[in-house]
Amino acid sequence: MCGRYRRRSDKQRIAETFHVGMDLGELSLEPEDDIAPGSVQPVVLVDDMGEREIALMRWGFKLPDRHLFNARSEGIERASFWKDSFQERRCIVPADSFFEWSDTGQKKKAKYEIAIPGREPFGMAGLWKPWKNPKTDQWERTFAVITGEPNQLMQPVHDRMTTILDPRDYEEYLAASDRPPLHLLRILSPEQMRLKRVDEAEPTEAQMSLFGPEGS
């Protein structure tokens, strides 16, 4: 699961890392240390002309019966809500670290920050789709982060893990394809990751912005 992440890299760093050639002059993008579902964040995708761009999208969907800001990798190519987006509207979500909370058996859960040293920012596998915001009654582009089984480092902390793409796979992941790239949704090696406990309580539902603590 991914319920919070950090992005300290500025727009120039993101453009360089993900080989985005667009003019960044009009893009306003400040680093954020505590990104929650419901906020508007940058993602990298391929535009209609086949060029990479940085677009601002809202993180997550508020549906009548649930809140979705993560998409499970298992069966994603068949899931009714996600299959079209995974086939046609994939994106990469830049992050410098992400957070998870582990149940310690005590009143407060333990918070952990997970980073990939030497890869700031890294790319989380994502997808997007048009969504009508019930608060504004306006259509907007909205994204979700894909999650999978945890590796050995993450297993004691959480039973889900953010899917992190290998930089060599960015081009294939974003490119149009007749077959969705399930083979790129790999489990990252624990040797590449750094896990650090952070002394902070689990966010309350109010702190989770528009969507509350539910995810996938």
N, CA and C of each residue as an Amber inpcrd file, in Angstrom:
protein
   648
   0.8470000  -1.1970000   0.0000000   0.0000000   0.0000000   0.0000000
   0.8780000   1.2410000   0.0000000   0.4160000   2.2520000  -0.6520000
   1.0920000   3.5550000  -0.5860000   0.0550000   4.5820000  -0.1790000
   0.1940000   5.1320000   1.0430000  -0.7680000   6.1090000   1.5250000
  -0.1780000   7.4800000   1.7310000   1.1460000   7.5690000   1.7300000
   1.8460000   8.8470000   1.8300000   3.2160000   8.7010000   1.1470000
   3.6750000   9.7640000   0.5060000   5.0330000   9.7410000  -0.0230000
   5.6300000  11.1370000  -0.0040000   6.9360000  11.2080000  -0.2670000
   7.6920000  12.4570000  -0.2240000   8.2980000  12.7160000  -1.6000000
   8.2470000  13.9950000  -2.0130000   8.8920000  14.3980000  -3.2730000
   9.6600000  15.6790000  -3.0130000  10.9610000  15.5590000  -2.8820000
  11.8010000  16.7260000  -2.6650000  12.4260000  17.2370000  -3.9630000
  12.4740000  16.4010000  -4.9850000  13.0800000  16.8110000  -6.2490000
  12.2530000  17.9100000  -6.9050000  12.9320000  18.9030000  -7.4870000
  12.2190000  19.9740000  -8.1730000  11.8940000  19.5540000  -9.6030000
  11.2290000  20.4360000 -10.3350000  10.7580000  20.0720000 -11.6660000
  11.9030000  19.7950000 -12.6330000  13.0180000  20.5050000 -12.4800000
  14.1530000  20.2770000 -13.3620000  14.7540000  18.8970000 -13.1260000
  14.8810000  18.5270000 -11.8660000  15.4210000  17.2140000 -11.5260000
  14.5100000  16.1060000 -12.0380000  13.2080000  16.2740000 -11.8960000
  12.2580000  15.2840000 -12.3980000  12.3650000  15.1620000 -13.9090000
  12.4380000  16.2880000 -14.6000000  12.5450000  16.2720000 -16.0600000
  13.8180000  15.5600000 -16.5120000  14.9160000  15.8180000 -15.8330000
  16.1760000  15.1710000 -16.1990000  16.1330000  13.6680000 -15.9400000
  15.5820000  13.2740000 -14.8020000  15.5480000  11.8650000 -14.4290000
  14.6870000  11.0490000 -15.3810000  13.5610000  11.6160000 -15.7970000
  12.6170000  10.8690000 -16.6180000  12.6460000  11.2980000 -18.0850000
  13.6690000  12.0560000 -18.4630000  13.9120000  12.4380000 -19.8630000
  12.6970000  13.1270000 -20.4790000  12.2250000  14.1430000 -19.7800000
  11.0990000  14.9560000 -20.2560000  11.6590000  16.1750000 -20.9650000
  11.2210000  16.4100000 -22.2150000  11.7660000  17.5070000 -22.9900000
  10.8820000  18.7290000 -23.0860000   9.7620000  18.7430000 -22.3930000
   8.8190000  19.8500000 -22.4860000   9.3870000  21.1200000 -21.8620000
   8.8220000  22.2600000 -22.2530000   9.1720000  23.5360000 -21.6500000
   8.5680000  23.5820000 -20.2480000   9.4030000  23.7770000 -19.2390000
   8.9520000  23.7400000 -17.8510000   8.5900000  25.1160000 -17.3030000
   8.6640000  26.1410000 -18.1400000   8.4950000  27.4980000 -17.6610000
   7.1760000  27.7640000 -16.9740000   6.0770000  27.2020000 -17.4500000
   4.7540000  27.4570000 -16.8840000   4.4000000  26.4960000 -15.7630000
   5.2440000  25.4970000 -15.5260000   4.9380000  24.4830000 -14.5230000
   5.3670000  24.9600000 -13.1370000   4.4160000  25.0410000 -12.2210000
   4.7040000  25.4240000 -10.8380000   4.7190000  24.1660000  -9.9840000
   5.8710000  23.8880000  -9.3740000   6.0180000  22.6320000  -8.6630000
   6.9770000  22.8020000  -7.4920000   6.4460000  22.7430000  -6.2870000
   7.2570000  22.8700000  -5.0850000   7.4650000  21.5040000  -4.4440000
   8.6360000  21.2430000  -3.8610000   8.8520000  19.9870000  -3.1460000
   7.8490000  19.8380000  -1.9990000   7.4600000  18.5880000  -1.7100000
   6.5190000  18.3090000  -0.6250000   7.0080000  17.1160000   0.1780000
   6.9310000  17.2190000   1.4970000   7.4120000  16.1600000   2.3790000
   6.3180000  15.2130000   2.8460000   5.0640000  15.5560000   2.6360000
   3.9740000  14.7590000   3.2010000   2.8020000  14.7490000   2.2300000
   2.9380000  13.9830000   1.1650000   1.9380000  13.9700000   0.0960000
   0.8490000  12.9590000   0.4340000  -0.3910000  13.4320000   0.4310000
  -1.5310000  12.5980000   0.8120000  -2.4840000  12.4200000  -0.3720000
  -3.2580000  11.3340000  -0.3580000  -4.3030000  11.1690000  -1.3700000
  -5.2470000  12.3700000  -1.3810000  -5.6800000  12.7170000  -2.5640000
  -6.5510000  13.8710000  -2.7400000  -5.8130000  15.1030000  -3.2030000
  -4.4860000  15.1320000  -3.0390000  -3.7080000  16.2830000  -3.4770000
  -3.3610000  16.1680000  -4.9650000  -2.9800000  17.2690000  -5.5560000
  -2.6030000  17.3170000  -6.9700000  -1.0830000  17.2140000  -7.0630000
  -0.6070000  16.2370000  -7.8550000   0.8120000  15.9330000  -7.9020000
   1.2760000  15.7070000  -9.3450000   2.5980000  15.8170000  -9.5830000
   3.1160000  15.5950000 -10.9340000   3.2660000  14.1160000 -11.2470000
   2.9150000  13.7640000 -12.4680000   3.1870000  12.4340000 -13.0050000
   3.8250000  12.6030000 -14.3760000   4.5330000  11.5880000 -14.8070000
   5.1720000  11.5950000 -16.1220000   4.3940000  10.6510000 -17.0300000
   4.0500000  11.1120000 -18.2280000   3.3250000  10.3020000 -19.1930000
   3.7260000  10.7120000 -20.5920000   3.2040000  10.0020000 -21.5810000
   3.4590000  10.3220000 -22.9830000   2.2270000  11.0070000 -23.5400000
   2.4150000  12.1700000 -24.1920000   1.2740000  12.9180000 -24.7190000
   0.8290000  12.3590000 -26.0700000  -0.1560000  13.0040000 -26.6820000
  -0.7120000  12.5230000 -27.9470000   0.2850000  12.5560000 -29.0900000
   1.3470000  13.3420000 -28.9340000   2.3760000  13.4400000 -29.9690000
   3.5250000  12.4620000 -29.7290000   3.3950000  11.6500000 -28.6910000
   4.4390000  10.6830000 -28.3960000   5.6070000  11.2280000 -27.6090000
   5.4420000  12.4310000 -27.0250000   6.5100000  13.0540000 -26.2460000
   6.1960000  12.9440000 -24.7490000   7.2390000  12.8390000 -23.9640000
   7.0380000  12.7720000 -22.5200000   6.7260000  14.1510000 -21.9560000
   5.8020000  14.1740000 -21.0190000   5.4350000  15.4280000 -20.3630000
   5.2420000  15.1970000 -18.8740000   5.3410000  16.2640000 -18.1130000
   4.9830000  16.2500000 -16.7010000   3.5960000  16.8770000 -16.5960000
   2.6490000  16.1320000 -16.0750000   1.2800000  16.6310000 -15.9340000
   0.8940000  16.6060000 -14.4660000   0.0750000  17.5650000 -14.0750000
  -0.4330000  17.6180000 -12.7060000  -1.7890000  16.9220000 -12.6590000
  -1.9030000  15.9270000 -11.7730000  -3.1400000  15.1630000 -11.6260000
  -3.4590000  14.9700000 -10.1530000  -4.7250000  14.7070000  -9.8800000
  -5.1350000  14.4280000  -8.5100000  -4.8640000  12.9600000  -8.1810000
  -4.4280000  12.7270000  -6.9430000  -4.1250000  11.3660000  -6.5250000
  -5.3560000  10.7290000  -5.8850000  -6.0030000   9.8230000  -6.6040000
  -7.0570000   9.0040000  -6.0310000  -8.4600000   9.3330000  -6.5060000
  -9.3320000   8.3620000  -6.3350000 -10.7180000   8.4310000  -6.7740000
 -11.6350000   8.2290000  -5.5750000 -12.6040000   9.1100000  -5.3840000
 -13.6060000   8.9340000  -4.3300000 -14.8730000   8.4020000  -4.9870000
 -15.1340000   7.1040000  -4.7740000 -16.3030000   6.4530000  -5.3360000
 -17.4120000   6.3900000  -4.2930000 -18.6350000   6.0860000  -4.7130000
 -19.7440000   6.0730000  -3.7430000 -19.5210000   5.1100000  -2.5770000
 -18.8590000   3.9850000  -2.8360000 -18.7300000   2.9690000  -1.7970000
 -17.3080000   2.7750000  -1.2840000 -16.3380000   3.4830000  -1.8390000
 -14.9470000   3.2760000  -1.4070000 -14.0600000   4.3880000  -1.9460000
 -12.8360000   4.4160000  -1.4350000 -11.8300000   5.3710000  -1.8830000
 -10.6850000   4.5800000  -2.5080000 -10.2460000   4.9740000  -3.6740000
  -9.1840000   4.2550000  -4.3700000  -8.0360000   5.2060000  -4.6860000
  -6.8570000   4.9100000  -4.1660000  -5.6690000   5.6480000  -4.5800000
  -4.5140000   4.7130000  -4.8940000  -4.7170000   3.4050000  -4.6580000
  -3.7880000   2.3620000  -5.0660000  -4.5220000   1.3740000  -5.9540000
  -3.7800000   0.7060000  -6.8370000  -4.3250000  -0.3510000  -7.6880000
  -3.4690000  -1.5940000  -7.5000000  -4.0870000  -2.7110000  -7.1880000
  -3.3500000  -3.9510000  -6.9880000  -2.8360000  -4.4800000  -8.3200000
  -1.5740000  -4.8840000  -8.3510000  -0.9930000  -5.3870000  -9.5930000
  -1.5830000  -6.7320000 -10.0000000  -1.9910000  -7.5270000  -9.0050000
  -2.5290000  -8.8420000  -9.3090000  -3.8890000  -8.6970000 -10.0280000
  -3.9340000  -9.1510000 -11.2650000  -5.1730000  -9.1010000 -12.0340000
  -5.5290000  -7.7310000 -12.5630000  -4.5880000  -6.8010000 -12.5470000
  -4.8920000  -5.4360000 -12.9680000  -5.3320000  -5.3750000 -14.4260000
  -4.8330000  -6.3010000 -15.2490000  -5.1830000  -6.3010000 -16.6670000
  -6.6160000  -6.7800000 -16.9090000  -7.2620000  -7.3300000 -15.8540000
  -8.6440000  -7.8120000 -15.9710000  -9.6210000  -7.0260000 -15.1060000
  -9.1230000  -6.2540000 -14.1430000  -9.9900000  -5.5370000 -13.2120000
 -10.8320000  -4.4970000 -13.9460000 -12.1310000  -4.5090000 -13.7130000
 -13.0350000  -3.6500000 -14.4800000 -12.6920000  -2.1700000 -14.3490000
 -12.2930000  -1.7370000 -13.1530000 -12.0170000  -0.3120000 -12.9500000
 -10.6720000   0.1100000 -13.5320000  -9.7010000  -0.8290000 -13.6220000
  -8.3340000  -0.4500000 -13.9700000  -7.8690000  -0.9080000 -15.3550000
  -8.4840000  -1.9190000 -15.9350000  -7.8840000  -2.5600000 -17.1090000
  -7.6820000  -1.6140000 -18.2910000  -8.6330000  -0.7250000 -18.5650000
  -8.4660000   0.2090000 -19.6780000  -7.3190000   1.1760000 -19.4260000
  -7.1970000   1.6480000 -18.1970000  -6.1200000   2.5820000 -17.8780000
  -4.7620000   1.8960000 -17.9470000  -4.6680000   0.6530000 -17.4550000
  -3.3830000  -0.0400000 -17.5100000  -2.9890000  -0.3350000 -18.9500000
  -3.9780000  -0.5310000 -19.8010000  -3.6940000  -0.7820000 -21.2110000
  -3.3010000   0.4960000 -21.9400000  -3.9440000   1.6100000 -21.6440000
  -3.8170000   2.7940000 -22.4890000  -3.3160000   4.0440000 -21.7810000
  -3.3560000   4.0880000 -20.4360000  -3.0400000   5.3390000 -19.7420000
  -2.1140000   5.0730000 -18.5470000  -0.9300000   4.5990000 -18.8520000
   0.0510000   4.3720000 -17.7900000   0.8610000   5.6460000 -17.5470000
   1.3270000   5.8110000 -16.3230000   2.1410000   6.9640000 -15.9750000
   3.1600000   6.5550000 -14.9200000   4.1300000   7.4230000 -14.6920000
   5.1380000   7.2150000 -13.6640000   4.9920000   8.3260000 -12.6380000
   4.9980000   7.9390000 -11.3670000   4.8200000   8.9010000 -10.2750000
   6.1780000   9.1380000  -9.6100000   6.7710000  10.3250000  -9.7510000
   8.0720000  10.6030000  -9.1310000   7.9610000  10.7060000  -7.6090000
   8.8940000  10.0730000  -6.9210000   8.9300000  10.1310000  -5.4550000
  10.3740000  10.0180000  -4.9980000  10.6730000  10.5910000  -3.8480000
  12.0000000  10.4400000  -3.2500000  11.9840000   9.4520000  -2.0930000
  10.8180000   9.1820000  -1.5400000  10.6310000   8.1350000  -0.5460000
   9.1300000   7.9570000  -0.3570000   8.7560000   6.8670000   0.3140000
   7.3510000   6.6850000   0.6700000   7.2770000   6.1690000   2.0970000
   6.0680000   6.1900000   2.6620000   5.8850000   5.8530000   4.0700000
   4.9210000   4.6860000   4.2370000   5.1810000   3.8820000   5.2600000
   4.2530000   2.8170000   5.6560000   4.1680000   2.7860000   7.1770000
   3.0490000   2.2460000   7.6800000   2.8300000   2.1290000   9.1160000
   2.6740000   0.6570000   9.4730000   3.3410000   0.2480000  10.5300000
   3.3210000  -1.1460000  10.9670000   2.6360000  -1.2510000  12.3200000
   1.8080000  -2.2750000  12.4670000   1.1050000  -2.5070000  13.7230000
   2.0800000  -3.1020000  14.7380000   2.3120000  -2.3890000  15.8150000
   3.2490000  -2.8260000  16.8470000   2.5540000  -3.4930000  18.0250000
   1.2280000  -3.5530000  17.9770000   0.4810000  -4.0900000  19.1040000
   0.2110000  -3.0510000  20.1710000   0.7130000  -1.8400000  19.9550000
   0.4870000  -0.7520000  20.8850000  -0.5360000   0.2160000  20.3000000
  -0.8280000   1.2740000  21.0330000  -1.8630000   2.2110000  20.5970000
  -1.4900000   2.8930000  19.2930000  -0.2260000   3.2840000  19.1740000
   0.2300000   3.9580000  17.9630000   1.0070000   2.9970000  17.0760000
   0.7940000   3.0900000  15.7840000   1.5530000   2.2890000  14.8440000
   2.9130000   2.9270000  14.5840000   3.8700000   2.1020000  14.1950000
   5.2140000   2.5920000  13.8940000   5.2770000   3.0620000  12.4450000
   5.8300000   4.2480000  12.2380000   5.9370000   4.8140000  10.9010000
   7.3480000   4.5800000  10.3590000   7.4170000   4.1610000   9.0980000
   8.6950000   3.9110000   8.4390000   8.7830000   4.6950000   7.1320000
   9.9580000   5.2060000   6.8620000  10.2420000   5.8480000   5.5810000
  11.1090000   4.9060000   4.7600000  10.7390000   4.7270000   3.4940000
  11.4570000   3.8240000   2.6020000  12.0150000   4.6280000   1.4380000
  13.3120000   4.5310000   1.2340000  13.9880000   5.2680000   0.1550000
  14.8420000   4.3020000  -0.6530000  15.3230000   4.7910000  -1.8030000
  16.2450000   4.0230000  -2.6480000  17.4790000   4.8890000  -2.8240000
  18.5110000   4.6760000  -2.0250000  19.7040000   5.5280000  -2.1080000
  20.2870000   5.5620000  -3.5140000  20.6060000   6.7930000  -3.9590000
  21.1570000   6.9800000  -5.2920000  20.1280000   7.1320000  -6.3770000
  18.8550000   6.9850000  -6.0200000  17.7830000   7.1550000  -7.0140000
  16.7580000   8.1460000  -6.4650000  17.0950000   9.4100000  -6.5280000
  16.1950000  10.4630000  -6.0620000  15.9810000  11.4600000  -7.2060000
  14.8210000  11.4250000  -7.8400000  13.6500000  10.6160000  -7.5070000
  13.6700000   9.2450000  -8.1970000  12.8400000   8.3330000  -7.6720000
  12.5790000   7.0740000  -8.3690000  11.1580000   7.1320000  -8.9320000
  10.8120000   6.1390000  -9.7350000   9.5170000   6.1510000 -10.4000000
   8.5910000   5.0520000  -9.9090000   7.4800000   5.4410000  -9.3160000
   6.4550000   4.4690000  -8.9340000   5.5400000   4.2120000 -10.1300000
   5.2230000   2.9490000 -10.3610000   4.3190000   2.6010000 -11.4620000
   2.9240000   3.1220000 -11.1560000   2.3380000   3.8360000 -12.1180000
   1.0100000   4.3900000 -11.9230000   0.1470000   4.2520000 -13.1540000
  -1.0880000   4.6090000 -13.0220000  -2.0210000   4.7020000 -14.1470000
  -2.9870000   5.8410000 -13.8630000  -3.6550000   6.3120000 -14.9100000
  -4.5530000   7.4460000 -14.7240000  -5.7980000   7.2720000 -15.5740000
  -6.8170000   8.0660000 -15.2590000  -8.0460000   8.0490000 -16.0510000
  -8.8310000   9.3160000 -15.7570000  -9.7110000   9.7100000 -16.6610000
 -10.5860000  10.8510000 -16.3810000 -11.5450000  10.5010000 -15.2460000
 -11.8100000  11.4740000 -14.3920000 -12.6740000  11.2520000 -13.2270000
 -13.4270000  12.5360000 -12.9380000 -14.7130000  12.4050000 -12.6580000
 -15.5310000  13.5680000 -12.3420000 -15.5080000  13.7950000 -10.8370000
 -14.8980000  14.8860000 -10.4250000 -14.7580000  15.2120000  -9.0100000
 -16.1310000  15.5800000  -8.4480000 -16.6370000  14.8210000  -7.4730000
 -17.9800000  15.1190000  -6.9470000 -18.0540000  16.4340000  -6.1970000
 -16.9310000  16.9640000  -5.7470000 -16.9510000  18.2410000  -5.0220000
 -17.0770000  19.4330000  -5.9640000 -16.4920000  19.3000000  -7.1640000
 -16.5150000  20.4210000  -8.1110000 -17.4270000  20.1740000  -9.3000000
 -17.8390000  18.9060000  -9.4840000 -18.6400000  18.5030000 -10.6390000
 -17.8820000  18.7220000 -11.9520000 -16.5470000  18.7310000 -11.8630000
 -15.7110000  18.9290000 -13.0350000 -14.9020000  17.6650000 -13.3250000
 -14.6600000  17.4100000 -14.6180000 -13.8130000  16.2960000 -15.0140000
 -12.3520000  16.6850000 -14.8520000 -11.5470000  15.7620000 -14.3510000
 -10.1230000  16.0090000 -14.2030000  -9.3720000  14.6900000 -14.3830000
  -8.0780000  14.7960000 -14.6190000  -7.2510000  13.5960000 -14.7240000
  -6.7790000  13.1730000 -13.3350000  -6.9220000  11.8990000 -13.0400000
  -6.6590000  11.3830000 -11.7060000  -5.8080000  10.1200000 -11.8200000
  -4.8770000   9.9360000 -10.8730000  -3.9670000   8.7960000 -10.9670000
  -4.0220000   7.9230000  -9.7260000  -3.5010000   6.7050000  -9.8670000
  -3.3450000   5.7710000  -8.7550000  -1.9560000   5.1530000  -8.8390000
  -1.4420000   4.7060000  -7.7050000  -0.1480000   4.0330000  -7.6190000
  -0.3900000   2.5320000  -7.5710000   0.3710000   1.7880000  -8.3530000
   0.2300000   0.3340000  -8.3950000   1.0400000  -0.2890000  -7.2560000
   0.4330000  -1.2470000  -6.5670000   1.1030000  -1.9500000  -5.4710000
   1.1650000  -3.4460000  -5.7610000   2.1060000  -4.1150000  -5.0920000
   2.2640000  -5.5530000  -5.2590000   2.6590000  -6.2070000  -3.9550000
   3.0990000  -7.4550000  -4.0580000   3.5500000  -8.1850000  -2.8820000
   4.8140000  -7.5320000  -2.3200000   4.9920000  -7.5290000  -1.0010000
   6.1780000  -6.9100000  -0.4170000   7.4120000  -7.7900000  -0.5760000
   8.5780000  -7.1510000  -0.6210000   9.8110000  -7.9280000  -0.6040000
  10.1700000  -8.2650000   0.8510000  11.3240000  -8.9030000   1.0520000
  11.6850000  -9.3760000   2.3950000  11.8880000  -8.2270000   3.3770000
  12.3330000  -7.0800000   2.8830000  12.5200000  -5.9360000   3.7630000
  11.1900000  -5.3840000   4.2530000  10.2030000  -5.3700000   3.3590000
   8.9160000  -4.7580000   3.6690000   7.9390000  -5.6880000   4.3620000
   8.1330000  -6.9860000   4.2620000   7.1700000  -7.9370000   4.8250000
   6.8590000  -7.6990000   6.2980000   7.8490000  -7.3860000   7.1540000
   7.5040000  -7.1500000   8.5670000   6.7220000  -5.8610000   8.8030000
   6.7340000  -4.9740000   7.8110000   6.0920000  -3.6630000   7.9780000
   4.6840000  -3.6540000   7.4270000   4.4990000  -4.2060000   6.2220000
   3.1870000  -4.1300000   5.5690000   3.0480000  -5.2700000   4.5720000
   1.7920000  -5.6660000   4.2960000   1.5520000  -6.7750000   3.3820000
   1.4010000  -6.3340000   1.9350000   1.5730000  -5.0330000   1.6610000
   1.5880000  -4.5030000   0.2950000   2.8030000  -3.5960000   0.1480000
   3.2080000  -3.3830000  -1.1040000   4.3810000  -2.5590000  -1.3600000
   4.2050000  -1.7900000  -2.6610000   4.6310000  -0.5620000  -2.6600000
   4.6350000   0.2500000  -3.8790000   5.4650000  -0.4250000  -4.9610000
   4.9440000  -0.4570000  -6.1830000   5.6840000  -1.0290000  -7.3060000
   6.6120000   0.0410000  -7.8840000   7.9140000  -0.2140000  -7.8070000
   8.9180000   0.7530000  -8.2490000   9.5630000   0.2420000  -9.5310000
   9.5510000   1.0550000 -10.5540000  10.0660000   0.6570000 -11.8530000
  11.5790000   0.7770000 -11.9280000  12.1970000  -0.1210000 -12.6720000
  13.6140000   0.0060000 -12.9830000  13.7640000   1.1220000 -14.0180000
  14.7530000   2.0130000 -13.8620000  14.9290000   3.0830000 -14.8550000
  15.0400000   2.5810000 -16.2910000  15.5620000   1.3890000 -16.4820000
  15.6730000   0.8330000 -17.8350000  14.3040000   0.5260000 -18.4370000
  13.2790000   0.4620000 -17.5850000  11.9440000   0.0980000 -18.0490000
  11.0170000   1.2900000 -18.2480000  11.4910000   2.4910000 -17.9730000
  10.6130000   3.6580000 -18.0960000  10.0390000   3.7820000 -19.5040000
  10.8900000   3.6620000 -20.5010000  10.4240000   3.8460000 -21.8820000
   9.3730000   2.8170000 -22.2520000   9.6290000   1.5490000 -21.9370000
   8.6640000   0.5000000 -22.2870000   7.3680000   0.6700000 -21.5100000
   7.4650000   1.0580000 -20.2520000   6.2540000   1.2040000 -19.4440000
   5.3410000   2.2940000 -19.9890000   5.9180000   3.3790000 -20.4710000
   5.1130000   4.4950000 -20.9660000   4.6570000   4.3180000 -22.4090000
   5.3450000   3.4800000 -23.1650000   5.0660000   3.3550000 -24.5990000
   3.7410000   2.6440000 -24.8510000   3.0670000   3.0500000 -25.9400000
   1.8480000   2.3540000 -26.3570000   2.1910000   0.9210000 -26.7310000
   1.3090000  -0.0120000 -26.3540000   1.5790000  -1.4250000 -26.6090000
   0.2700000  -2.1770000 -26.7370000   0.2620000  -3.2050000 -27.5650000
  -0.9270000  -4.0470000 -27.6970000  -1.1110000  -4.9480000 -26.4870000
  -0.0090000  -5.1790000 -25.7700000  -0.0680000  -6.0380000 -24.5910000
   0.3930000  -5.2420000 -23.3690000  -0.4020000  -5.1890000 -22.3130000
   0.0000000  -4.4300000 -21.1240000   1.2670000  -5.0270000 -20.5150000
   2.1950000  -4.1970000 -20.0310000   3.5120000  -4.6540000 -19.5790000
   3.5140000  -5.2080000 -18.1500000   2.8180000  -6.2970000 -17.9470000
   2.7650000  -6.8960000 -16.6190000   4.1510000  -7.3200000 -16.1420000
   5.0170000  -7.6910000 -17.0730000   6.3520000  -8.1820000 -16.7090000
   7.2140000  -7.0930000 -16.0810000   6.8080000  -5.8270000 -16.2000000
   7.5830000  -4.7410000 -15.6050000   7.1960000  -4.4590000 -14.1580000
   6.1230000  -5.0580000 -13.7000000   5.6570000  -4.8360000 -12.3230000
   6.3610000  -5.8210000 -11.3920000   7.6580000  -5.6930000 -11.3140000
   8.4780000  -6.6070000 -10.5250000   8.5770000  -6.1370000  -9.0740000
   9.0080000  -7.0660000  -8.2180000   9.2920000  -6.7320000  -6.8220000
  10.7250000  -6.2310000  -6.7420000  10.9240000  -5.0500000  -6.2040000
  12.2600000  -4.4780000  -6.0940000  13.0870000  -5.2540000  -5.0740000
  14.3540000  -5.4580000  -5.4050000  15.2520000  -6.1630000  -4.5050000
  15.4100000  -5.3960000  -3.1950000  15.3370000  -6.0680000  -2.0340000
  15.4760000  -5.3640000  -0.7540000  16.8510000  -4.7250000  -0.5770000
  17.8650000  -5.2550000  -1.2700000  19.2030000  -4.6860000  -1.1460000
  19.2820000  -3.2650000  -1.6970000  18.3400000  -2.8800000  -2.5520000
  18.3490000  -1.5540000  -3.1480000  17.6610000  -0.5130000  -2.2690000
  16.9760000  -0.9670000  -1.2180000  16.1260000  -0.0750000  -0.4400000
  16.7160000   0.2070000   0.9370000  16.2960000   1.3270000   1.4970000
  16.6610000   1.6890000   2.8570000  15.3900000   1.9830000   3.6390000
  15.2550000   1.3310000   4.7890000  14.0740000   1.4970000   5.6190000
  14.4870000   2.1400000   6.9380000  13.7880000   3.2020000   7.3050000
  14.1250000   3.9460000   8.5170000  12.8540000   4.2420000   9.3020000
  12.8880000   3.9590000  10.5970000  11.7240000   4.2640000  11.4290000
  11.6670000   5.7550000  11.7070000  10.4570000   6.2930000  11.6240000
  10.2130000   7.7080000  11.8860000   9.2460000   7.7960000  13.0500000
   9.5790000   8.5860000  14.0420000   8.7270000   8.6900000  15.2330000
   7.5830000   9.6560000  14.9920000   6.5290000   9.1140000  14.4290000
   5.3320000   9.9240000  14.1850000   4.1360000   8.9950000  14.1530000
   3.0180000   9.4450000  14.6630000   1.8260000   8.6170000  14.7190000
   1.2250000   8.4410000  13.3360000   0.4210000   7.4160000  13.2000000
  -0.3070000   7.1760000  11.9650000  -1.2600000   8.3450000  11.6960000
  -1.4060000   8.7680000  10.4210000  -2.3090000   9.8820000  10.1380000
  -3.7540000   9.5240000  10.4380000  -4.4970000  10.4990000  10.9190000
  -5.9200000  10.2980000  11.1400000  -6.6540000  10.4220000   9.8160000
  -7.9280000  10.0640000   9.8080000  -8.7180000  10.1500000   8.5750000
  -8.7790000  11.5900000   8.0840000  -8.8990000  12.5380000   9.0030000
  -8.9690000  13.9450000   8.6090000  -7.6730000  14.3920000   7.9390000
  -6.5500000  13.8350000   8.3960000  -5.2690000  14.2230000   7.8260000
  -5.0350000  13.6200000   6.4520000  -5.8420000  12.6250000   6.0700000
  -5.6600000  11.9710000   4.7800000  -6.3740000  12.7320000   3.6630000
  -6.6230000  14.0040000   3.8670000  -7.1830000  14.8670000   2.8400000
  -8.5670000  14.4050000   2.4280000  -8.8310000  14.3570000   1.1270000
 -10.1820000  14.0830000   0.6520000 -10.6480000  12.6670000   0.9050000
  -9.7220000  11.7380000   1.0310000 -10.0970000  10.3660000   0.8270000
 -10.0800000   9.4440000   2.0440000  -9.4890000   9.8330000   3.1510000
  -9.4370000   8.9280000   4.2870000  -8.3710000   7.8600000   4.1160000
  -8.2520000   6.9170000   5.0570000  -7.1350000   6.0000000   5.0750000
  -7.2810000   4.7580000   4.2200000  -8.4180000   4.5470000   3.5410000
  -8.5870000   3.3070000   2.7830000  -7.6890000   3.3100000   1.5470000
  -7.2830000   2.1300000   1.1270000  -6.5000000   1.9690000  -0.0900000
  -6.6120000   0.5530000  -0.5710000  -5.6810000   0.1320000  -1.4500000
  -5.6750000  -1.2230000  -1.9810000  -4.2940000  -1.8000000  -1.8800000
